[in-house]
Amino acid sequence: MDYTKSVIPPHLLGDRSSNLVVINPGSANIRIGRAQQNAPFSIPHCIARRTTGANQSPRRNVQDQMLNSQVTTAQHVEREKAYDIIASLLKIPFLDEEVVNNSSYQRKTGRVDVLSQQNSRKESTLPWTDVFQKTSSSSAALDATETSSHETSESKYKEYICGEEAMRISPTEPYCLRRPIRRGHLNISQHYSMQQVLEDLQAIWDWILIEKLHISHSERSMYSALIVVPETFDNREIKEILSVVLRDLRFSSAVVHQEGLAAVFGNGLSTACVVNIGGQVTSVICVEDGVALPHTQITLRFGGEDISRCLLWTQRHHQTWPPIRTDAIAKPIDLLMLNTLKESYCQINEGVVEAVGVVHSYEDGLPPGSHKTKLTALNVAPMGLFYPTLLVPDVYPPPPRSWFKDYEDMLEDTWHVDFPRRPDAPDVYYPGMSNPLQMWDNNYPYVMSNNQQKKEENIGLALAISNSILSTGRIDLQRKLFCSMQLIGGVALTNGLISAVEDRVINAIPSNEAIDVVEVLQSRTNPSYVAWRGGAILGVIDYGQEAWIHREDWIQNGVHVAAGRKYKDSYYLQAQPMCYINS
C-alpha cells in the first residue's frame, strides 16, 4: 500500500477507491475487493448447486469432469522421459534409479516446519462443509433461490454454495460442482451451457459482494466495477462478463482492462514482459510504454493446478503417498490439499529435496484423516513449467470453438468496414481503418478475429518467453524486455523459480541473437494479486473517462458511446479501456 500511496494522491485514493470494486476473474480463483483494500479476497472460482437426483445416472459430482481424464499410455511415456531430463538437470536420481548410500548425488532435506507456524490451519484437516441451511437471517443470501418454505428435509439444503466451501462438500451429498471459467475461457461444453455458465458467474460474484464486501443489492447503484480480464478472453466473453456486471449485478458503470497491462501498473513499470502463471493457464505478453503488444502474446495451457497434480503423481511413483484414494479431479477437496502441499514444499533447487508433511484423506463416508509422510522429489513438479509433458496438462481439453459459432462474430466483418467518425473523437480513437496493425501505431489494444487467433502453444515457459520477446522485432526493445521480465500469479512465489527462469531463458535465446543479459524484476506487490492492484491504480487515476460504460447505455444499446455504437464495434470498446496513452 505504500507504493500505491506514492503513485496516487491521498485525496484521490480516498475519494475514488471507496466506491470502486476491482474484479479479476481467473480460472481457478477470483480476486475481488474494493480498490482501497490492501489486498483482495482470493476465492476459489466455483459453485456447487444442489441436485434433485431425478436425472443423475450416473450422478456428476463435478459438472465439467471429462470422461477421458485418464493419462494415456503415450502421455505417461512422455511424462517419464521429461522426469529423467529434469532429474539430470537437478542432479537427482532418475525415475527408476535406486538411491544407494554414499551416492554422488547431493542430498538436501527440506524443512519440516516450512509453514506450520504461519499457517497452522493449512496443516490441519479441512472439515466437510455443512450443506444445511441455518435458520438465522445471515444465511439469506445463500437461499435466495429457495422457493419452498415447507419444513421438509429437502428444503433444509442450501441451494448453492460458493468458494472453498463448495470444494469441501462430501461426494455423498446431493451437489454438483461447477467452474464457470476453465483454462482461461468460459467453460462452455455440451454439459455446461452458456446460460448456466453466466448464471453461475452471477451467483458467485453476487455472493462475494454480499458476504465478503457487504455491498447489498440496494447499494450497487453507488458502485462502479473495474474488470481485469485475462488475455485469453475473446471479445464475446468480455461482452458477456460486462453484461453480468452491469445488467445482473447492477453496478452503475464498468470498465475493462487486460491483466498484463494492469500487472505492469501494479509494479510501477511502463515496459515489461509479463509472465502470468495462473492456476490453469500461463500467458506471456510484452508491454511497451504502457501499451500491450498483441502479436507477442503466447498462451500455455498449464498452471499451478497441473503442478499440484504432478506432485501427487511423483509421490505415488516413489511410493511415498499413503494408501488412500486421492483424486484431484473428482474430489475438489483433494485438490485443495495438494495445492497446500505444493505451496508449502515445492521449490526449484538442485539435489534431492525432501520434507515431512501431513497428507489428508477424504474417503467417501468416512471422517477426514491425517497421515504424516515423507515427501520426496519436491523440486521436480515445478520444473514441469519448462517441460510441460511432465504435467500432462490436457486433462481438461478446451471446449471446441464451434460452441461459440452460434453467436454472431464480433469482429470478422468489422476489420473491413469504415464506421462514421464521432465528431468529438480524437484521431487516436478513430476506428475507420482496415489494417489491424495500423491500430498499434495509434496505441490500440489487443483484439482477435477468427483469422487472427491468439497463440496457444505446447512449449515450455522459457521458450515461450524468448519467442514472445523476440517477436517484437526490435533489438533495442528486445534487450529492454529481456531485462524486465515480470513473474505474476501464485506460482511466481515458488522458491527458486526466478533464477530458474533466468537460467533457462538465456539458454532458449537463439545463438544468432545479440542478447547476453536476462533479468527477472523483483515484484513490489505480492505476485498473486499484482494485476488486481494495478487495476485498482488504473481505476483510481481514471485516466480515460470515456472508457467507462454506464449501465443504462449498456442495457439499452449494448455499447452506446455518443452516436449509438453497438457492441459489434468491439475493437472500439476495447480500444478505450485497454490502452494507455502517455501524457
C-alpha positions in Angstrom: 0.0 0.0 0.0 2.9 2.4 0.5 3.7 2.1 -3.2 0.1 2.8 -4.1 0.1 6.0 -2.0 3.3 7.2 -3.7 1.5 6.8 -7.1 -1.9 8.1 -6.2 -2.5 11.4 -4.3 -4.1 10.5 -0.9 -7.2 12.6 -1.6 -7.9 10.6 -4.9 -7.2 7.3 -3.2 -9.8 8.1 -0.5 -12.4 9.7 -2.8 -12.4 7.4 -5.7 -11.5 4.0 -4.2 -14.2 3.6 -1.7 -16.9 3.0 -4.3 -14.8 1.1 -6.8 -14.8 -2.7 -6.9 -12.0 -4.4 -8.7 -12.7 -7.8 -10.1 -10.0 -10.1 -11.5 -11.6 -13.3 -12.6 -9.4 -16.3 -13.1 -10.0 -20.0 -14.0 -9.1 -21.3 -10.5 -9.6 -18.3 -8.3 -11.3 -14.9 -8.4 -9.6 -11.9 -6.8 -12.0 -9.2 -5.8 -12.2 -6.3 -3.4 -12.7 -2.6 -3.0 -9.9 -0.5 -4.6 -9.0 0.9 -1.2 -8.2 -2.5 0.3 -4.6 -3.6 0.9 -5.2 -6.9 -0.8 -8.2 -8.6 -2.5 -10.2 -11.6 -1.4 -8.9 -14.6 -3.3 -11.7 -17.1 -3.6 -11.9 -20.4 -5.5 -13.9 -19.6 -8.6 -16.5 -22.3 -8.3 -20.1 -23.0 -7.2 -21.8 -26.2 -6.0 -25.5 -26.4 -6.8 -27.9 -28.8 -5.2 -29.1 -31.6 -7.4 -32.6 -33.1 -7.3 -31.4 -36.7 -8.1 -34.1 -37.1 -10.8 -31.8 -37.3 -13.8 -28.5 -38.2 -12.2 -27.5 -41.6 -13.6 -24.6 -41.6 -13.1 -24.7 -38.5 -10.9 -22.0 -36.0 -11.6 -20.1 -34.5 -8.6 -18.2 -32.2 -10.9 -20.1 -30.6 -13.9 -17.1 -30.3 -16.3 -15.3 -33.6 -15.4 -14.2 -35.2 -18.6 -14.8 -39.0 -19.0 -11.4 -39.3 -20.8 -9.5 -37.7 -18.0 -7.1 -40.6 -17.5 -3.5 -40.2 -18.7 -2.9 -42.1 -21.9 0.0 -44.6 -22.3 1.8 -42.2 -24.7 1.4 -39.3 -22.3 2.7 -41.5 -19.5 5.8 -42.4 -21.5 6.4 -38.7 -22.4 6.0 -37.8 -18.7 8.6 -40.3 -17.6 11.0 -39.0 -20.3 10.5 -35.5 -19.0 11.1 -36.6 -15.4 14.5 -38.1 -16.3 15.6 -35.0 -18.2 14.7 -32.9 -15.2 16.5 -35.4 -12.9 19.6 -35.0 -14.9 19.4 -31.2 -14.7 18.7 -31.2 -10.9 21.4 -33.8 -10.2 18.9 -36.3 -8.6 18.3 -40.0 -9.3 16.4 -40.9 -12.5 12.9 -42.2 -12.1 13.7 -45.8 -11.7 17.1 -45.5 -10.2 17.8 -46.7 -6.6 19.5 -44.3 -4.4 22.4 -46.0 -2.7 24.5 -44.9 0.2 27.4 -42.7 -0.5 25.8 -41.7 -3.8 27.4 -38.9 -5.7 24.1 -37.1 -5.7 23.8 -34.2 -3.4 21.1 -34.8 -0.8 19.2 -32.0 0.7 16.2 -32.2 3.1 13.5 -29.5 3.1 12.5 -28.1 6.4 9.6 -29.9 8.1 8.1 -26.8 9.6 8.1 -24.7 6.4 4.7 -23.1 7.1 3.5 -24.8 10.2 3.8 -21.7 12.4 2.5 -19.2 10.0 -0.3 -21.3 8.6 -1.3 -23.8 11.2 -4.7 -24.1 9.5 -3.1 -25.5 6.4 -1.6 -28.3 8.4 -4.9 -29.3 9.8 -7.6 -31.4 8.2 -10.2 -29.5 6.2 -13.7 -30.2 7.5 -16.6 -31.2 5.3 -18.9 -28.3 4.5 -22.2 -28.1 6.4 -24.7 -28.2 3.5 -27.8 -27.5 5.5 -29.5 -24.1 5.9 -29.1 -22.2 9.1 -32.3 -20.6 10.4 -30.6 -17.3 11.1 -31.1 -14.4 8.7 -27.4 -14.3 7.9 -27.8 -17.3 5.5 -30.5 -15.5 3.5 -28.1 -14.8 0.6 -27.5 -18.5 0.1 -31.1 -19.4 -0.2 -32.2 -16.6 -2.4 -33.5 -19.1 -4.9 -35.4 -21.1 -2.3 -39.0 -21.4 -3.4 -40.4 -23.6 -0.8 -40.9 -22.8 2.9 -42.2 -26.3 3.9 -40.3 -27.8 6.8 -39.1 -30.9 4.9 -35.7 -32.4 5.0 -35.3 -31.4 1.3 -35.8 -27.7 1.9 -33.1 -27.6 4.5 -30.3 -28.0 2.0 -28.6 -24.8 0.8 -29.5 -24.3 -2.9 -25.9 -23.4 -3.7 -22.6 -23.0 -2.0 -19.6 -20.9 -3.3 -15.9 -20.7 -3.0 -13.8 -23.0 -0.9 -16.8 -24.4 0.9 -18.1 -25.6 -2.4 -14.9 -27.6 -2.8 -15.2 -29.1 0.6 -18.6 -30.8 0.1 -18.7 -34.5 0.6 -19.2 -36.5 -2.6 -22.1 -38.3 -0.8 -24.1 -35.0 -0.7 -26.5 -34.1 -3.5 -24.4 -31.3 -5.0 -22.6 -30.8 -8.3 -19.5 -28.6 -8.5 -19.2 -26.2 -11.4 -16.4 -24.0 -12.6 -17.7 -21.2 -14.9 -14.1 -20.5 -16.2 -11.8 -23.2 -17.3 -8.4 -22.9 -18.9 -8.8 -19.2 -19.5 -12.2 -19.3 -21.2 -15.8 -19.6 -20.3 -16.3 -23.2 -19.6 -18.9 -23.9 -22.2 -19.5 -27.5 -23.3 -22.3 -29.9 -24.1 -22.7 -30.5 -20.4 -22.5 -26.8 -19.4 -24.4 -24.2 -21.5 -23.6 -20.6 -21.9 -26.7 -19.7 -19.9 -25.6 -21.9 -17.0 -22.1 -20.5 -17.1 -23.3 -16.9 -16.8 -25.9 -17.8 -14.1 -23.1 -19.3 -12.1 -20.8 -16.4 -12.6 -23.5 -14.0 -11.4 -24.3 -16.2 -8.4 -20.6 -16.5 -7.3 -19.9 -12.8 -7.7 -23.2 -11.7 -6.1 -22.4 -14.0 -3.1 -18.9 -12.4 -2.7 -20.3 -8.9 -2.9 -22.8 -9.6 -0.2 -20.9 -11.9 2.1 -17.3 -10.6 1.8 -17.7 -6.9 0.6 -21.0 -6.3 2.4 -22.5 -4.5 -0.7 -26.2 -5.2 -0.8 -28.3 -5.1 -4.0 -29.8 -1.8 -3.0 -26.3 -0.2 -2.7 -24.9 -1.4 -6.1 -26.0 1.7 -8.0 -23.5 3.7 -5.9 -20.6 1.5 -7.1 -18.5 1.1 -10.2 -16.7 -2.1 -11.3 -13.3 -2.4 -12.9 -12.8 -5.8 -14.5 -9.3 -7.1 -15.0 -9.7 -9.7 -17.7 -7.2 -12.4 -18.7 -5.6 -12.0 -22.1 -7.1 -15.4 -23.1 -10.7 -13.9 -23.1 -12.1 -13.2 -26.6 -14.4 -10.3 -27.3 -17.6 -12.3 -27.0 -16.6 -13.4 -23.5 -15.8 -9.9 -22.5 -19.2 -8.8 -23.6 -20.9 -11.5 -21.6 -18.9 -10.5 -18.5 -19.8 -6.9 -18.9 -23.5 -7.9 -19.2 -23.2 -9.8 -15.9 -21.6 -6.9 -14.1 -23.9 -4.1 -15.5 -27.2 -5.8 -16.1 -27.3 -8.6 -13.5 -25.1 -7.3 -10.6 -26.4 -3.8 -11.3 -23.2 -1.8 -11.0 -23.6 1.8 -12.2 -20.7 1.7 -14.6 -17.8 -0.6 -15.5 -14.5 -0.6 -17.4 -12.3 -3.4 -18.7 -8.5 -3.7 -18.5 -6.2 -6.5 -19.5 -4.2 -8.5 -16.9 -0.8 -7.9 -18.4 -1.3 -4.1 -18.6 -2.7 -4.0 -15.1 0.2 -6.0 -13.8 2.7 -3.5 -15.2 0.9 -0.7 -13.5 0.7 -2.7 -10.3 4.5 -2.8 -10.1 5.1 0.8 -11.3 6.6 -0.2 -14.7 6.0 1.0 -18.2 7.8 -1.7 -20.2 8.0 -5.4 -19.2 7.5 -8.9 -20.4 4.6 -10.1 -18.2 4.6 -13.8 -17.4 1.4 -14.7 -15.7 1.4 -18.2 -14.2 -2.2 -18.8 -13.1 -3.9 -21.9 -11.7 -4.7 -23.4 -15.1 -3.2 -21.1 -17.8 0.2 -19.4 -18.3 0.2 -16.4 -20.5 3.1 -14.2 -21.8 2.7 -10.8 -23.2 5.0 -7.8 -23.7 4.1 -4.2 -22.8 5.9 -1.2 -24.2 5.4 2.2 -22.7 2.1 1.2 -21.2 0.7 -0.5 -24.4 0.2 -4.2 -24.6 1.7 -5.6 -27.9 -0.8 -8.1 -29.3 1.5 -10.1 -31.5 3.7 -11.0 -28.6 1.1 -12.9 -26.6 1.6 -16.7 -26.1 -0.8 -18.9 -24.1 0.4 -22.1 -22.4 -2.3 -24.5 -21.3 -0.9 -25.3 -17.8 -0.6 -23.7 -14.4 -0.4 -24.2 -10.7 -3.1 -26.9 -10.5 -1.1 -29.0 -13.0 1.9 -28.8 -10.8 -0.2 -30.0 -7.8 -1.4 -33.0 -9.8 2.1 -33.7 -10.9 3.3 -33.6 -7.3 0.8 -36.4 -6.5 2.0 -38.5 -9.4 5.6 -38.1 -8.3 4.9 -39.2 -4.8 2.9 -42.2 -5.9 5.6 -43.3 -8.3 8.1 -43.1 -5.4 5.6 -44.9 -3.2 5.7 -42.2 -0.5 2.0 -41.4 -0.8 -0.3 -43.1 1.8 -2.6 -45.9 0.5 -5.6 -43.5 0.1 -7.8 -42.7 -2.8 -6.7 -39.1 -3.7 -8.4 -37.7 -6.9 -7.7 -34.1 -7.7 -10.4 -34.1 -10.4 -13.3 -35.9 -9.0 -12.8 -34.7 -5.4 -12.0 -31.0 -5.3 -11.2 -31.2 -1.6 -8.1 -33.3 -2.6 -7.1 -30.5 -5.0 -7.2 -28.0 -2.1 -4.9 -30.3 -0.1 -2.5 -30.8 -3.0 -2.3 -27.1 -3.6 -1.4 -26.5 0.0 1.4 -29.1 -0.2 2.7 -27.6 -3.4 2.7 -24.0 -1.9 4.4 -25.3 1.3 7.1 -27.6 0.0 7.7 -27.4 -3.8 10.8 -25.5 -4.8 13.4 -25.4 -7.6 16.8 -26.3 -6.3 19.4 -28.8 -7.2 19.8 -32.0 -5.1 17.2 -34.4 -3.6 14.7 -32.1 -1.8 12.6 -33.9 0.8 10.3 -33.0 3.6 7.9 -34.5 6.1 4.4 -33.3 5.5 0.9 -34.1 6.6 -1.3 -35.7 3.9 -5.1 -35.8 4.4 -7.6 -38.4 3.3 -11.2 -37.7 2.4 -12.8 -41.1 1.8 -16.4 -41.5 1.0 -18.5 -42.0 4.1 -15.5 -41.6 6.5 -14.4 -38.6 8.5 -11.2 -36.9 7.2 -7.9 -38.5 8.2 -4.3 -37.3 8.6 -1.2 -39.1 7.5 2.3 -37.9 8.3 4.6 -38.9 5.4 7.9 -38.2 3.8 7.6 -36.2 0.5 10.4 -36.6 -2.0 11.5 -35.1 -5.3 9.8 -31.8 -4.3 11.7 -29.9 -7.0 10.5 -32.0 -9.9 6.9 -30.9 -10.3 7.5 -27.1 -10.7 10.1 -27.9 -13.3 7.2 -29.0 -15.4 6.8 -25.3 -16.3 9.8 -25.8 -18.6 9.0 -29.3 -19.6 5.2 -29.4 -19.9 4.9 -33.1 -21.0 5.7 -33.8 -17.3 2.4 -32.0 -16.3 0.1 -33.7 -18.8 -1.9 -30.5 -18.9 -4.8 -31.6 -21.2 -6.8 -33.4 -18.5 -9.4 -30.7 -19.3 -9.4 -30.3 -23.1 -10.6 -26.9 -24.3 -14.2 -26.7 -25.4 -14.5 -26.8 -29.2 -14.6 -23.3 -30.6 -17.6 -24.4 -32.5 -19.5 -23.8 -29.3 -19.1 -20.1 -29.9 -20.2 -20.3 -33.5 -23.9 -19.9 -32.7 -23.2 -16.3 -31.8 -22.6 -13.5 -34.2 -18.9 -13.0 -34.8 -17.9 -9.8 -33.1 -15.0 -8.9 -35.3 -14.7 -10.7 -38.6 -16.6 -8.2 -40.7 -15.6 -5.1 -38.8 -12.0 -5.1 -39.8 -13.0 -4.1 -43.3 -15.8 -1.7 -42.6 -15.4 2.1 -42.2 -17.6 3.4 -39.4 -18.8 7.1 -39.3 -16.5 9.1 -37.2 -17.7 10.6 -34.0 -17.3 14.4 -34.2 -15.8 14.6 -30.7 -13.4 11.7 -31.1 -9.6 12.4 -31.2 -7.6 10.9 -34.0 -6.2 8.2 -31.8 -9.7 6.8 -31.3 -10.9 6.9 -34.9 -11.7 3.2 -35.8 -12.2 3.7 -39.5 -9.3 1.6 -40.6 -9.0 -1.8 -42.1 -5.4 -2.7 -41.1 -5.2 -4.1 -37.6 -1.5 -3.5 -37.4 -2.1 0.2 -38.1 -4.1 0.3 -34.9 -1.0 -0.4 -32.9 0.7 2.7 -34.3 -2.1 4.6 -32.6 -1.9 2.7 -29.2 -4.8 0.4 -29.8 -5.1 -2.7 -27.6 -5.1 -6.3 -28.5 -8.1 -7.6 -30.5 -8.6 -11.0 -32.0 -10.6 -12.2 -35.0 -11.2 -15.7 -36.2 -8.4 -15.2 -38.7 -6.0 -13.9 -36.1 -6.2 -16.4 -33.2 -4.2 -15.9 -30.1 -1.2 -18.3 -30.0 -1.7 -21.3 -27.8 1.5 -23.4 -27.9 2.6 -26.6 -26.3 6.1 -25.4 -25.4 7.9 -24.7 -22.1 7.9 -21.5 -20.3 11.5 -20.4 -21.2 10.9 -20.8 -24.9 7.6 -19.1 -24.7 9.2 -16.0 -23.0 12.0 -16.0 -25.6 9.7 -16.3 -28.6 7.4 -13.6 -27.2 10.1 -11.0 -26.7 11.9 -11.8 -30.0 8.6 -11.4 -31.9 8.8 -7.6 -31.2 11.4 -7.5 -33.9 13.5 -4.5 -32.5 16.8 -5.2 -30.8 16.6 -2.2 -28.5 13.2 -3.2 -27.2 14.2 -6.9 -27.0 17.2 -6.1 -24.8 15.0 -4.0 -22.6 12.3 -6.6 -22.3 14.8 -9.5 -21.5 16.0 -7.4 -18.6 12.4 -6.5 -17.5 10.7 -9.9 -17.1 7.9 -9.8 -14.5 6.5 -13.0 -13.0 3.0 -12.8 -11.6 0.4 -15.3 -10.3 0.6 -17.6 -7.3 3.2 -19.9 -8.8 5.6 -16.9 -9.0 6.1 -17.3 -5.3 7.8 -20.7 -5.8 11.2 -20.7 -4.2 14.0 -20.8 -6.8 11.7 -20.0 -9.8 13.3 -16.6 -10.6 16.8 -18.0 -11.0 15.4 -21.0 -12.9 13.6 -18.7 -15.4 16.7 -16.5 -15.9 19.0 -19.6 -16.4 16.7 -21.2 -18.9 15.6 -18.1 -20.8 19.2 -17.2 -21.6 19.7 -20.7 -23.0 16.5 -20.6 -25.0 17.6 -17.5 -27.0 19.0 -18.5 -30.4 22.8 -18.0 -30.6 22.4 -15.6 -33.5 20.5 -13.1 -31.4 22.6 -10.3 -29.8 21.2 -10.9 -26.3 23.5 -11.7 -23.4 21.7 -10.5 -20.3 18.3 -11.5 -18.9 16.7 -10.5 -15.6 13.5 -11.1 -13.7 12.5 -8.0 -11.8 11.5 -8.3 -8.1 7.8 -7.6 -7.6 6.9 -4.6 -5.5 3.5 -6.2 -4.9 2.5 -9.7 -4.0 2.7 -11.5 -7.4 -0.5 -13.4 -6.8 -2.6 -10.2 -6.9 -0.4 -7.6 -8.6 -2.8 -7.4 -11.6 -5.6 -6.7 -9.2 -3.6 -4.0 -7.5 -2.7 -2.5 -10.9 -6.4 -2.5 -11.8 -7.2 -0.5 -8.6 -4.5 2.1 -9.5 -5.9 2.4 -13.1 -9.4 2.8 -11.8 -8.4 5.5 -9.2 -6.3 7.6 -11.5 -9.2 7.4 -14.0 -7.0 8.4 -17.0 -9.7 7.8 -19.6 -13.2 8.8 -18.5 -14.7 7.9 -21.9 -13.7 4.3 -21.3 -16.4 3.8 -18.6 -19.5 2.1 -19.8 -22.7 3.1 -18.0 -25.4 0.7 -17.0 -28.3 2.4 -18.8 -26.4 2.7 -22.0 -25.3 -0.9 -21.9 -28.8 -2.3 -21.3 -30.4 -0.1 -23.9 -27.9 -0.3 -26.7 -25.1 -2.7 -25.9 -22.4 -0.1 -26.0 -23.7 3.4 -26.5 -20.9 5.8 -26.9 -22.3 9.1 -28.2 -23.5 8.2 -31.7 -25.3 4.9 -31.0 -22.5 2.4 -31.2 -23.3 -1.2 -30.5 -21.0 -3.8 -29.0 -20.4 -5.1 -32.5 -17.7 -2.4 -32.8 -15.8 -4.5 -30.2 -12.4 -3.2 -31.2 -13.7 0.3 -30.3 -14.9 -1.0 -26.9 -11.5 -2.5 -26.2 -9.6 0.4 -27.6 -10.8 2.7 -24.9 -10.4 0.6 -21.7 -7.4 -1.3 -22.7 -4.9 1.2 -24.0 -2.8 3.7 -22.1 -1.8 7.0 -23.8 1.3 8.6 -22.3 0.6 12.1 -21.1 
